[in-house]
Amino acid sequence: MMLFKRGRLLAFLCSQVIVVALFVHMSGHRHLFQREESRRPVHVLVLSSWRSGSSFVGQLFGQHPDVFYLMEPAWHVWMTFTTSTAWKLHMAVRDLLRSVFLCDMSVFDSYMNPGPRKQSSLFQWEQSRALCSSPVCDFFPADQISSPKRCKPLCSQLPFDVVEKACRSHNHVVLKEVRFLSLQALYPLLTDPSLNLHIVHLVRDPRAVFRSREHTTAELMIDSHIVLGQNLKMIKEEDQPYYAMKIICKSHVDIVKAIQTLPEVLQRHYLLLRYEDLVRAPLAQTSRLYKFVGLDFLPHLQTWVHNVTRGKGMGQHAFHTNARDALNVSQAWRWSLPYTKVSQLQDDCGEAMDLLGYLQVRSQEEQGNLSLDLLSSSPILGQVFQEG
């Protein structure tokens, strides 16, 4: 009997040793898995619409030395199918973005002229610090802000394959896009196990967007026609800018509502940012953006953000991110748009304005009263999932 008890005790102790060994083994694998997860590239989509400050937000990411950034790669798709519609092109744009996130630049073969290409074949390539610095072009050190104007003549003749090499040498891949009017096309990207996708959804007061679009009508003509799609021929020319804004505003509403239906784990990969909040507190909001995607707010970037948002004047070019008085720019519609236009815009975009916290004005006097704050904290902005 004593031998039997000793045998059971020995068997029990052996089993416990095995359990402990398995626990230690699995714990090691779990920590290894966690380390592997931390090494995974982070993919960031800055999702916005035209004239909403997206070029500036793109540069907030693009100037970071850990980021490979491209500005609007979907431009190549839209300019290849200029008579199509935004809805028909969504899938092609989505598939292009997935390939670019994974640093497979062969996807551009379908949208560029055949034959040898340079990295300058890529739309707005010079806006990417990663394509103006090592290992692509040893022009700007990692701790300096790149200048597209200076980079363009020095780095444009490099072969196209350096774009892929640059992409693979960075921990974060950030793409800025203004050509999604629905979140549905992005669902496969959010659930793709090969991606670690984070969405920064940038919005801006529709009245400010409209005012900016008026100053860039010619540059946006093709895009506007694609947005209007089959309705183009049925809409009077003078009504087309308002109809385009109506579609854009509805797209923001649809995207926000679609995010709310996703599982909580996916909601944490979404951040809503108002351009007005960014220009009021650029350092705090940039810090929020960086924290969302796991980037450090380096000292030289803090200095640059402060300086570029505290310049003089309204900016030298609509599509450049040179220093300007960003807060003043965000308010320019209040003294430059007639109230009749503002009133119509508020009718067309009322739901989006209410959802995103943009207060409407009821008279020319209210519009011109700059002491009247038209930015509110809407319920949607206070939801937990927006904080990542």
HUWOBEL-V972924 format. One record per run of one state. SS is the DSSP state (helix for helix, strand for strand, loop for the rest). FROM is the first residue (numbers start at 1). LEN is the number of residues. Records with the same first field share a line. If there is no record, write none. Layout:
# HUWOBEL-V972924
SS: FROM-LEN + FROM-LEN
This chain:
# HUWOBEL-V972924
loop: 1-1 + 40-2 + 48-6 + 63-4 + 72-3 + 81-5 + 102-3 + 111-7 + 122-3 + 128-1 + 132-16 + 156-3 + 160-1 + 169-3 + 178-6 + 191-6 + 204-2 + 215-6 + 235-2 + 261-3 + 268-2 + 281-1 + 294-5 + 309-1 + 311-14 + 332-1 + 337-2 + 349-1 + 357-1 + 359-5 + 369-6 + 376-3 + 383-1 + 388-1
helix: 2-38 + 54-9 + 75-6 + 86-16 + 105-6 + 119-3 + 125-3 + 129-3 + 148-8 + 161-8 + 184-7 + 206-9 + 221-14 + 237-24 + 264-4 + 275-6 + 282-12 + 299-10 + 326-6 + 333-4 + 339-10 + 350-7 + 364-5 + 379-4 + 384-4
strand: 42-6 + 67-5 + 118-1 + 159-1 + 172-6 + 197-7 + 270-5 + 310-1 + 325-1 + 358-1 + 375-1
